[in-house]
């Protein structure tokens, strides 16, 4: 009696970008059953800033990882690693990239989690969309073996887009995959990926532009480092890292930062935190909500904050603006100030 050939199963790290999308398709075309896995660290752009701001209201809002899985017809497993990821960010063995991105440690961590998932769900190997030489920290030829070794992925880790640039993995040696049908992409150019996308009929996909991680963004990195510098410890919660994406941030003193909403969507979102922060809001004119991170040590600090908030209201050219200060317990006080002129805003306040 003829035995049926066992269909091998692969789990793919799905970021939502083009590379992981292509990597899955390449493996699917070899008859492999693929499911995706996406790790939620809290630092992804999607689902926060773009979804909150009113100026993005006409843009399609989607989770790119879910969208990619839908296009590929695969199941996607979203795994919350916010707490586990803290140690990776705070204590990266291989250090940070250009900003506060622990890319090599991050990739190793995610592949390690995928290895655990693979064994728990009886899958055969892991695939990623990594390309040799594409990222300066985690995708260099000399660092890619580090990811494979330190994660425990070893030769169960397949990079379909660059496989022919790398040693053969177990799935290739065992004949589960045909190495000749894998690719040899390398370098920073996106042209080979774009050509392959056209070949596969993918007409829409997320643009790379540094990936979706906020830790690679210079502006966000400055805010995060400021938060760490002005707190007793570098510990953080999910709310902390979300708030760093919101509003204009002014560091008035080591113990005092104010966050002023930039537009209606942010103001509405920040309203949800008014029971956790002291808040300031204009009452005589339309204007932005402000959250106070810290406490006022003097009337001067309070009045400086009030004048800044007035500056970002529709009363910025008025001789006086009335504002309310709401305490966490709900009690309120009223104040009137002259809006701060633009030239009086100190550069060292702006973060």
C-alpha positions in Angstrom: 0.0 0.0 0.0 1.4 3.4 -1.0 2.1 5.8 1.9 1.1 9.4 1.6 4.0 11.8 1.9 3.9 13.8 5.1 3.2 17.5 4.5 5.8 19.5 6.4 4.8 22.6 8.4 6.6 25.9 8.8 5.9 28.8 11.1 6.8 32.2 9.6 7.7 35.4 11.5 5.3 37.9 10.0 6.1 41.6 10.4 3.7 42.9 7.9 6.3 43.9 5.4 7.1 42.7 1.9 10.0 40.5 2.8 8.1 38.2 5.1 5.2 38.2 2.7 7.5 37.0 -0.1 9.3 34.4 2.1 6.0 32.7 3.0 4.9 32.6 -0.7 8.2 31.1 -1.7 7.7 28.3 0.8 4.0 27.8 0.1 4.9 27.2 -3.6 6.9 24.2 -2.4 3.8 22.6 -0.9 4.6 23.4 2.7 1.8 24.3 5.2 2.7 27.7 6.6 1.2 29.6 9.6 2.4 33.0 10.8 3.4 34.3 14.1 3.6 38.0 15.1 5.0 39.2 18.4 3.5 42.3 20.0 6.1 44.3 21.9 4.2 47.6 22.1 6.7 49.4 20.0 5.1 49.0 16.6 3.8 52.1 14.8 0.6 50.5 13.7 -2.5 50.7 15.8 -1.4 53.8 17.7 -0.4 57.2 16.1 -1.8 56.6 12.6 -5.0 55.2 13.9 -5.5 58.0 16.5 -4.8 61.2 14.6 -7.7 62.8 12.8 -5.4 63.8 10.0 -5.1 60.1 9.1 -8.8 59.6 9.1 -9.0 59.1 5.3 -6.2 56.6 5.2 -7.0 52.9 5.4 -6.1 51.7 8.9 -5.0 48.1 9.2 -2.7 45.8 11.1 -0.3 44.9 8.3 0.6 41.5 9.8 -3.0 40.5 9.7 -3.5 41.9 6.3 -0.5 40.0 5.0 -1.8 36.8 6.5 -5.1 37.3 4.8 -3.5 37.9 1.4 -1.5 34.7 1.8 -4.4 32.7 3.2 -2.6 31.6 6.3 -3.5 31.6 10.0 -1.7 34.3 12.1 -0.9 33.8 15.8 -0.4 37.1 17.6 1.6 36.7 20.8 1.9 39.4 23.5 5.5 39.7 24.6 5.3 43.2 26.2 6.6 42.1 29.6 9.2 39.6 28.3 10.5 42.1 25.8 11.5 44.6 28.6 14.7 42.8 29.4 15.6 42.8 25.7 15.2 46.5 25.4 16.7 47.4 28.8 19.7 45.0 28.7 20.6 44.1 25.1 23.6 41.8 25.0 24.6 43.2 21.6 23.8 46.8 22.3 21.6 49.3 20.4 21.5 50.3 16.7 21.5 54.0 15.6 18.8 54.9 18.1 17.5 52.6 20.9 16.8 49.6 18.7 18.3 46.4 20.0 17.9 44.7 16.6 20.2 41.7 17.0 18.9 40.8 20.4 15.3 41.5 19.2 15.6 39.1 16.2 17.2 36.5 18.4 14.4 36.8 21.0 11.7 36.5 18.4 13.3 33.4 16.7 13.7 31.9 20.1 10.0 32.4 20.9 9.2 30.9 17.5 11.3 27.8 18.3 9.3 27.3 21.5 6.1 27.7 19.6 7.3 25.3 16.9 7.9 22.5 19.5 4.7 23.2 21.3 2.6 22.9 18.0 4.6 20.2 16.3 5.8 22.2 13.4 9.0 21.4 11.4 10.9 24.6 10.8 10.9 28.4 10.9 11.1 30.9 8.1 11.8 34.6 8.1 12.0 37.3 5.5 15.6 38.3 6.4 17.9 39.3 3.5 21.7 39.2 3.8 23.1 42.7 4.2 19.7 44.5 4.3 19.8 45.7 7.9 23.0 47.1 9.3 22.7 45.4 12.7 20.7 42.1 12.6 21.1 41.1 8.9 24.8 41.2 8.3 26.4 38.0 7.0 28.4 37.7 10.2 25.5 38.3 12.5 22.9 36.1 10.9 24.6 32.9 12.3 24.5 34.5 15.8 20.7 34.7 15.6 20.4 31.1 14.5 22.7 29.9 17.2 21.7 32.0 20.2 18.0 31.5 19.5 18.3 27.7 19.3 16.9 27.9 15.8 20.1 26.6 14.3 19.5 24.9 10.9 15.7 24.8 11.5 15.8 28.6 10.6 15.3 29.1 6.9 15.7 32.5 5.1 14.1 31.8 1.7 15.0 35.1 0.1 18.8 34.6 0.8 19.0 30.9 1.3 21.5 30.4 -1.6 23.8 32.9 0.1 23.8 30.8 3.2 24.7 27.3 4.3 22.0 24.7 3.5 19.6 24.1 6.4 18.1 20.9 7.6 14.8 21.3 5.5 17.0 21.6 2.4 19.3 18.7 3.3 16.3 16.5 4.1 14.6 17.3 0.8 11.6 19.1 2.4 12.7 22.1 0.4 14.3 22.4 -3.1 17.2 24.8 -2.6 17.2 25.6 -6.3 13.8 27.2 -5.8 15.0 29.5 -3.1 16.7 32.8 -3.7 20.0 34.6 -3.4 19.0 38.2 -2.6 21.5 40.4 -0.8 22.2 44.0 0.0 20.0 47.1 0.6 18.4 47.3 -2.8 14.7 46.4 -2.9 14.5 45.8 -6.7 14.7 41.9 -6.5 11.9 41.8 -3.9 9.8 44.2 -5.9 10.3 42.1 -9.1 9.4 38.9 -7.2 6.3 40.6 -5.8 5.2 41.5 -9.3 5.9 37.9 -10.4 3.7 36.6 -7.5 1.0 39.1 -8.4 1.4 41.2 -5.2 0.4 44.8 -6.2 0.0 46.2 -2.7 2.3 45.8 0.2 3.7 47.9 3.1 6.7 50.0 2.2 9.8 49.2 4.2 11.1 52.6 5.3 13.0 51.2 8.3 10.3 48.8 9.5 7.4 49.4 11.8 9.4 49.7 15.0 9.3 53.0 16.9 12.7 52.2 18.5 14.4 52.9 15.1 12.8 56.4 15.0 15.1 59.2 16.3 12.4 61.4 17.7 10.8 58.5 19.6 14.2 57.4 20.9 15.0 60.9 22.3 11.7 60.8 24.2 12.3 57.3 25.5 15.8 58.2 26.7 14.5 61.4 28.3 12.0 59.3 30.2 14.7 56.9 31.4 17.0 59.8 32.4 14.5 61.5 34.5 13.1 58.6 36.4 14.6 56.6 39.3 14.7 53.4 37.1 14.3 52.6 33.4 11.3 50.3 34.1 8.3 51.1 32.0 4.7 50.1 31.4 2.7 49.8 28.1 1.0 53.1 28.9 4.4 54.8 29.1 5.5 53.8 25.7 2.2 54.6 24.1 2.2 58.1 25.6 5.6 58.8 24.1 3.9 58.6 20.7 1.3 61.2 21.7 1.5 65.0 21.5 4.2 67.6 22.0 6.6 66.8 24.9 8.2 69.6 26.9 10.6 68.8 29.7 10.3 71.8 32.1 12.3 70.2 34.9 13.8 66.8 35.8 10.6 66.1 37.8 8.2 67.7 35.3 7.1 67.1 31.8 4.0 68.2 30.0 2.4 66.6 27.0 0.2 68.8 24.8 -2.1 67.2 22.2 -1.4 68.1 18.6 -4.9 67.7 17.2 -8.4 66.4 17.9 -7.7 62.7 17.6 -4.8 62.9 20.1 -6.8 65.1 22.5 -9.6 62.5 22.5 -7.1 59.7 23.1 -5.4 61.5 25.9 -8.8 62.1 27.6 -8.6 58.5 28.6 -5.6 59.2 30.8 -7.1 62.2 32.7 -7.7 59.9 35.8 -4.0 59.0 35.8 -2.4 62.5 35.2 -3.1 66.0 36.3 -4.5 67.7 33.2 -4.7 71.3 31.8 -7.3 72.5 29.3 -8.3 75.9 27.9 -11.8 77.1 29.0 -12.0 80.5 27.2 -10.8 79.2 23.8 -10.7 76.0 21.9 -7.4 74.2 22.4 -5.3 71.2 23.2 -5.5 69.0 26.3 -2.3 68.8 28.3 -1.2 65.9 30.6 1.2 66.7 33.4 3.8 64.0 33.9 5.2 64.8 37.3 4.3 67.6 39.7 4.6 71.3 40.0 7.2 72.4 42.6 6.4 76.1 42.4 3.8 78.5 41.0 6.4 79.5 38.4 6.4 75.9 37.0 2.7 75.8 37.0 2.3 79.2 35.3 4.9 78.2 32.7 2.9 75.1 31.8 -0.3 77.1 31.7 1.3 79.7 29.3 2.6 76.9 27.0 -0.9 75.3 26.8 -2.4 78.7 26.1 0.2 79.1 23.3 -1.2 76.0 21.6 -4.9 77.2 21.9 -6.9 79.4 19.6 -6.3 82.1 22.1 -2.5 82.2 21.4 -2.8 85.8 20.2 -5.2 86.9 22.9 -4.1 89.1 25.8 -5.3 86.4 28.2 -6.5 82.8 28.2 -8.4 81.0 30.9 -7.5 77.4 31.7 -8.5 74.7 34.1 -6.3 72.4 36.0 -7.9 69.1 36.9 -6.4 66.9 39.6 -6.6 63.2 39.5 -9.3 63.2 42.1 -11.5 65.3 39.8 -11.2 68.6 41.6 -10.5 71.6 39.4 -9.0 75.1 39.7 -9.3 78.0 37.2 -6.4 80.2 36.1 -5.8 83.0 33.6 -2.4 83.6 31.9 -0.9 85.4 29.0 -0.1 82.9 26.2 3.6 82.3 25.9 5.1 83.8 22.7 6.8 81.4 20.3 10.2 83.0 20.9 10.0 82.4 24.6 9.8 78.6 24.2 13.2 77.3 25.2 14.8 74.8 22.9 16.0 72.7 25.8 12.3 72.1 26.8 11.4 70.5 23.6 11.9 66.7 23.4 
